[in-house]
Amino acid sequence: FFESSWYFARYASKDNETAMLDDRADYWLANGGVDQYIGGIEHAILHLLYARFFNKLLRDEGLIKYSEPFKNLLTQGMVLKDGAKMSKSKGNTVDPQEMIAKYGADTVRLFILFAAPPTQDLEWSDSGLEGSYRFVNKIYRLVSNFISDSQSHAIASLNIDTLNKAQKDIRQKTHQTLSKITDDMSRRHSFNTAIAALMELSNALAKFTATDEQSMAVRRESINIILKSLSPITPHICHYLWHALDNETAIINETWPIVDEEAIAQDEVQIIVQVNGKLRAKLMLSTDMDKAQVESQALADENVVKFTDGKTIVKVIVVPNKLVNIVAK
């Protein structure tokens, strides 16, 4: 632990042959230290303690100015089999090379990241591996079907002003998913929920098979976002499919996709209508409606009328884009 307790600071000035550290350590680490520190549980107990001790010693000696070595610590779980830590002596190990030879590296990577959050132990599952393999193949079919359709149908530049409801719905789903997985992967390190969201999006896109020019443009945008988002997880299949789509650059050199906030915005939302606290109706209303319009629509609903007929409306509480609560006596 001696050298590893300060090596991250040395990285910033590794070519300095006359001093242990220089000003570059402060330049890179002054804002709270290393952004993300990843290690096993022993790091949380021992190495973190030693690294903090070394850091404060270096600070007190005037070699650095910052007080803490790390901003965040993530302690990853272990891979278990039959509920126990893998061990050769117990005979419960899994040879990853055999799994890679059978399913491919992408499938193994996908399964490991999908099976559990990174901070929790992962139970090895052959059925889970099969499920990941099916998803990789589904992505392959999704792109292959699009390529096949593109050979006989033109693809226009995306024109969001001319999209129909089905096209808008796919774009909304795509960018909602992108927004979620961007946060899941960059801030929360919740790769399993990011993968689940991509699975849900791929299911929706597989059902959207329209081949008019704007539908093809919407499909292409969604596929591009799926491949870019999956690339850090399943790099090989995404690299192959990216080039199959006639992209000249390698997907690894692509920038992360940008969320279209306008695509996420909903034209309609479901409004829950309660009478004296009990659910009486669900209305799909425009997000542009003001409170008076929403109240009017709620009071005019057939089922609401049934439960308010002959009663005095004491109060109507409208929570925009969410709820209408009618108090009647």
C-alpha positions as CSV (number, residue, x, y, z in Angstrom):
1,F,0.0,0.0,0.0
2,F,3.0,2.3,0.4
3,E,3.4,3.4,-3.2
4,S,-0.2,3.0,-4.1
5,S,-1.2,5.5,-1.4
6,W,0.1,8.4,-3.5
7,Y,0.8,7.2,-7.1
8,F,-2.3,9.0,-8.5
9,A,-0.6,12.3,-7.5
10,R,2.7,11.2,-9.1
11,Y,0.9,10.4,-12.4
12,A,0.3,14.2,-12.8
13,S,4.1,14.9,-12.8
14,K,5.6,11.5,-13.8
15,D,8.3,13.0,-16.0
16,N,9.7,15.2,-13.2
17,E,13.1,13.7,-12.4
18,T,14.2,16.2,-9.7
19,A,11.1,16.3,-7.4
20,M,8.6,13.9,-6.0
21,L,5.7,16.1,-7.1
22,D,5.2,19.5,-8.8
23,D,2.4,22.0,-9.4
24,R,0.6,19.7,-11.9
25,A,-0.6,17.5,-9.0
26,D,-2.5,20.5,-7.6
27,Y,-3.7,21.4,-11.1
28,W,-5.3,18.0,-11.6
29,L,-6.4,17.1,-8.1
30,A,-7.0,20.4,-6.3
31,N,-10.8,20.2,-6.8
32,G,-11.4,17.4,-4.3
33,G,-8.9,14.8,-5.6
34,V,-9.4,11.9,-7.9
35,D,-12.9,12.0,-9.4
36,Q,-13.7,8.3,-9.0
37,Y,-11.9,5.7,-7.0
38,I,-12.9,2.1,-7.6
39,G,-11.8,-0.9,-5.5
40,G,-12.8,-3.9,-3.5
41,I,-14.1,-3.7,0.1
42,E,-10.5,-4.0,1.4
43,H,-9.8,-0.7,-0.2
44,A,-12.6,1.0,1.7
45,I,-11.1,-0.2,5.0
46,L,-7.3,-0.2,4.5
47,H,-6.2,1.5,1.3
48,L,-8.5,4.5,1.7
49,L,-7.2,5.0,5.3
50,Y,-3.5,4.9,4.2
51,A,-4.1,7.1,1.1
52,R,-5.8,9.8,3.2
53,F,-2.9,9.6,5.7
54,F,-0.3,10.0,3.0
55,N,-2.3,12.8,1.4
56,K,-2.4,14.8,4.6
57,L,1.3,14.2,5.2
58,L,2.2,15.5,1.7
59,R,-0.1,18.5,2.3
60,D,1.5,19.2,5.7
61,E,5.0,19.0,4.1
62,G,4.0,21.5,1.4
63,L,4.2,19.2,-1.5
64,I,0.5,19.5,-2.3
65,K,-2.3,21.9,-1.3
66,Y,-5.4,19.8,-1.4
67,S,-6.6,17.8,1.7
68,E,-8.5,14.8,0.3
69,P,-7.2,12.3,-2.3
70,F,-10.6,11.1,-3.6
71,K,-14.0,12.6,-4.4
72,N,-15.9,9.3,-4.7
73,L,-15.3,5.7,-3.7
74,L,-17.1,2.8,-5.4
75,T,-16.5,-0.6,-3.8
76,Q,-17.5,-3.3,-6.3
77,G,-19.1,-6.5,-5.4
78,M,-17.8,-10.0,-6.1
79,V,-19.0,-12.6,-8.7
80,L,-20.6,-15.5,-6.8
81,K,-21.6,-19.0,-7.9
82,D,-24.1,-21.0,-5.9
83,G,-24.2,-18.2,-3.4
84,A,-20.5,-18.5,-2.5
85,K,-17.3,-16.6,-3.5
86,M,-15.6,-18.4,-6.5
87,S,-12.7,-20.6,-5.4
88,K,-10.7,-23.3,-7.1
89,S,-10.6,-25.3,-3.9
90,K,-14.4,-25.3,-3.8
91,G,-14.6,-26.2,-7.5
92,N,-17.2,-23.5,-8.2
93,T,-15.2,-21.4,-10.6
94,V,-16.3,-20.3,-14.1
95,D,-13.7,-20.0,-16.9
96,P,-14.5,-16.7,-18.7
97,Q,-12.5,-17.9,-21.7
98,E,-15.0,-20.7,-22.2
99,M,-17.9,-18.3,-21.9
100,I,-16.3,-15.9,-24.4
101,A,-15.6,-18.7,-26.8
102,K,-19.3,-19.8,-26.6
103,Y,-21.1,-16.5,-26.5
104,G,-18.6,-13.8,-27.4
105,A,-16.9,-11.2,-25.2
106,D,-19.8,-8.7,-25.7
107,T,-22.3,-11.1,-24.2
108,V,-20.1,-11.8,-21.1
109,R,-19.5,-8.1,-20.6
110,L,-23.2,-7.3,-20.9
111,F,-24.2,-10.0,-18.5
112,I,-21.8,-8.9,-15.8
113,L,-22.9,-5.3,-16.0
114,F,-26.6,-6.2,-16.2
115,A,-26.9,-8.9,-13.6
116,A,-26.4,-6.5,-10.6
117,P,-25.5,-3.0,-9.6
118,P,-21.7,-2.6,-9.4
119,T,-21.7,-2.2,-5.7
120,Q,-23.5,-5.5,-5.1
121,D,-22.4,-9.1,-5.4
122,L,-23.3,-10.8,-8.7
123,E,-24.7,-14.3,-8.8
124,W,-23.4,-16.1,-11.9
125,S,-26.2,-17.5,-14.0
126,D,-26.1,-19.5,-17.2
127,S,-29.7,-18.5,-18.0
128,G,-28.8,-14.8,-17.4
129,L,-25.9,-15.3,-19.9
130,E,-28.4,-16.7,-22.4
131,G,-30.6,-13.7,-22.0
132,S,-27.8,-11.4,-22.6
133,Y,-26.8,-13.3,-25.8
134,R,-30.4,-13.0,-27.0
135,F,-30.3,-9.2,-26.5
136,V,-27.0,-8.9,-28.5
137,N,-28.6,-10.8,-31.3
138,K,-31.7,-8.7,-31.1
139,I,-29.6,-5.6,-31.6
140,Y,-28.0,-7.3,-34.6
141,R,-31.4,-8.1,-36.1
142,L,-32.7,-4.5,-35.4
143,V,-29.9,-3.0,-37.4
144,S,-30.0,-5.7,-40.1
145,N,-33.7,-5.1,-40.7
146,F,-33.1,-1.4,-41.0
147,I,-30.3,-1.9,-43.5
148,S,-32.5,-4.2,-45.5
149,D,-35.3,-1.6,-45.5
150,S,-32.9,1.2,-46.5
151,Q,-32.0,-0.7,-49.7
152,S,-35.5,-0.3,-51.0
153,H,-36.7,2.8,-49.2
154,A,-35.3,6.4,-49.2
155,I,-34.1,8.0,-46.0
156,A,-34.8,11.7,-45.7
157,S,-33.1,14.2,-43.4
158,L,-35.0,14.3,-40.1
159,N,-37.7,17.0,-40.2
160,I,-39.3,17.1,-36.7
161,D,-42.0,19.6,-37.9
162,T,-43.5,17.0,-40.2
163,L,-43.5,13.9,-37.9
164,N,-46.7,12.0,-37.1
165,K,-47.7,10.8,-33.7
166,A,-46.0,7.4,-34.0
167,Q,-42.8,8.9,-35.2
168,K,-42.9,11.5,-32.4
169,D,-43.5,8.7,-29.8
170,I,-40.4,6.8,-30.9
171,R,-38.3,10.0,-30.8
172,Q,-39.7,10.8,-27.4
173,K,-38.9,7.2,-26.1
174,T,-35.4,7.4,-27.6
175,H,-34.4,10.7,-26.0
176,Q,-36.1,9.8,-22.7
177,T,-34.0,6.7,-22.7
178,L,-30.8,8.6,-23.6
179,S,-31.5,11.1,-20.8
180,K,-31.9,8.3,-18.3
181,I,-28.8,6.2,-19.3
182,T,-26.6,9.3,-19.5
183,D,-27.3,9.9,-15.8
184,D,-27.2,6.2,-14.9
185,M,-23.8,5.7,-16.5
186,S,-22.0,9.0,-15.8
187,R,-23.3,9.9,-12.4
188,R,-24.8,6.9,-10.7
189,H,-22.7,4.2,-12.3
190,S,-25.9,2.2,-12.5
191,F,-25.1,0.2,-15.6
192,N,-27.7,-2.4,-15.0
193,T,-30.6,0.1,-15.1
194,A,-29.1,1.7,-18.2
195,I,-29.0,-1.6,-20.0
196,A,-32.6,-2.3,-18.9
197,A,-33.7,1.0,-20.4
198,L,-31.9,0.2,-23.7
199,M,-33.7,-3.2,-23.8
200,E,-37.0,-1.4,-23.4
201,L,-36.1,1.0,-26.2
202,S,-35.0,-1.7,-28.5
203,N,-38.3,-3.5,-28.0
204,A,-40.3,-0.4,-28.9
205,L,-38.1,0.3,-31.9
206,A,-38.5,-3.3,-33.1
207,K,-42.2,-2.8,-33.3
208,F,-41.8,0.4,-35.3
209,T,-41.3,-0.9,-38.9
210,A,-42.7,2.0,-41.0
211,T,-40.6,2.7,-44.1
212,D,-41.6,6.1,-45.3
213,E,-38.8,8.7,-45.5
214,Q,-39.4,10.3,-42.1
215,S,-39.9,7.0,-40.4
216,M,-36.6,5.7,-41.8
217,A,-35.0,8.9,-40.5
218,V,-36.4,8.4,-37.0
219,R,-35.3,4.7,-37.0
220,R,-31.8,5.7,-38.1
221,E,-31.6,8.3,-35.3
222,S,-32.7,5.8,-32.7
223,I,-30.4,3.1,-33.9
224,N,-27.4,5.5,-33.9
225,I,-28.2,6.4,-30.3
226,I,-28.6,2.8,-29.2
227,L,-25.3,1.8,-30.8
228,K,-23.4,4.8,-29.3
229,S,-24.9,4.1,-25.9
230,L,-24.2,0.4,-26.0
231,S,-20.7,0.8,-27.4
232,P,-18.9,1.1,-24.0
233,I,-20.7,-2.1,-22.9
234,T,-20.7,-4.2,-26.0
235,P,-17.9,-2.6,-28.1
236,H,-17.4,-5.3,-30.7
237,I,-20.9,-5.8,-32.1
238,C,-21.5,-2.0,-32.0
239,H,-18.2,-1.4,-33.9
240,Y,-19.3,-3.9,-36.6
241,L,-22.9,-2.6,-36.9
242,W,-21.7,1.0,-37.0
243,H,-19.6,0.3,-40.1
244,A,-22.4,-1.8,-41.5
245,L,-24.5,1.4,-41.5
246,D,-21.9,3.0,-43.8
247,N,-20.4,5.2,-41.1
248,E,-16.7,6.0,-42.0
249,T,-15.4,6.8,-38.6
250,A,-15.0,4.2,-35.8
251,I,-17.8,4.3,-33.2
252,I,-15.1,4.6,-30.4
253,N,-14.3,8.0,-31.8
254,E,-17.9,9.2,-31.8
255,T,-19.0,11.7,-29.2
256,W,-21.8,10.8,-26.7
257,P,-25.2,11.6,-28.2
258,I,-27.0,14.7,-27.1
259,V,-30.5,14.6,-25.6
260,D,-33.1,16.6,-27.6
261,E,-35.1,18.2,-24.8
262,E,-37.9,19.2,-27.2
263,A,-38.4,15.5,-28.2
264,I,-38.9,14.6,-24.5
265,A,-41.5,17.2,-23.9
266,Q,-44.9,15.7,-23.8
267,D,-47.9,17.1,-25.7
268,E,-50.3,15.2,-23.5
269,V,-50.1,13.8,-20.0
270,Q,-52.3,11.5,-17.9
271,I,-54.2,13.4,-15.2
272,I,-55.6,11.5,-12.2
273,V,-59.0,12.7,-11.1
274,Q,-60.1,12.1,-7.5
275,V,-63.3,12.8,-5.8
276,N,-62.9,13.0,-2.0
277,G,-59.6,11.3,-2.3
278,K,-60.8,8.3,-4.4
279,L,-59.8,7.7,-7.9
280,R,-62.7,8.3,-10.3
281,A,-61.1,9.1,-13.7
282,K,-57.9,9.2,-15.7
283,L,-57.8,11.8,-18.4
284,M,-55.3,12.4,-21.2
285,L,-55.0,16.2,-21.5
286,S,-52.8,18.7,-23.3
287,T,-49.9,20.0,-21.3
288,D,-50.8,23.5,-22.6
289,M,-54.1,23.6,-20.7
290,D,-54.3,26.0,-17.8
291,K,-55.7,25.1,-14.4
292,A,-59.2,26.3,-15.3
293,Q,-59.3,24.2,-18.4
294,V,-58.1,21.1,-16.6
295,E,-60.7,21.7,-13.8
296,S,-63.4,22.0,-16.4
297,Q,-62.5,18.8,-18.2
298,A,-62.3,16.9,-14.9
299,L,-65.7,18.1,-13.7
300,A,-67.3,17.2,-17.1
301,D,-66.0,13.6,-17.0
302,E,-68.9,11.2,-17.0
303,N,-67.7,9.1,-14.1
304,V,-66.8,12.2,-12.1
305,V,-70.3,13.6,-12.7
306,K,-71.8,10.4,-11.3
307,F,-70.0,10.8,-8.0
308,T,-70.6,14.6,-7.7
309,D,-74.2,14.8,-8.9
310,G,-76.4,16.3,-6.3
311,K,-73.4,17.4,-4.2
312,T,-71.8,20.8,-3.6
313,I,-68.3,21.2,-4.9
314,V,-66.4,22.6,-2.0
315,K,-63.0,22.8,-3.5
316,V,-61.1,21.7,-6.6
317,I,-57.3,21.2,-6.2
318,V,-55.3,21.1,-9.5
319,V,-51.7,19.9,-9.5
320,P,-50.5,20.8,-13.0
321,N,-49.9,17.8,-15.3
322,K,-50.6,15.4,-12.5
323,L,-53.7,15.5,-10.4
324,V,-57.2,16.9,-9.9
325,N,-58.7,16.4,-6.4
326,I,-62.4,17.4,-6.1
327,V,-63.8,17.8,-2.6
328,A,-67.6,17.4,-2.7
329,K,-70.3,17.3,0.0
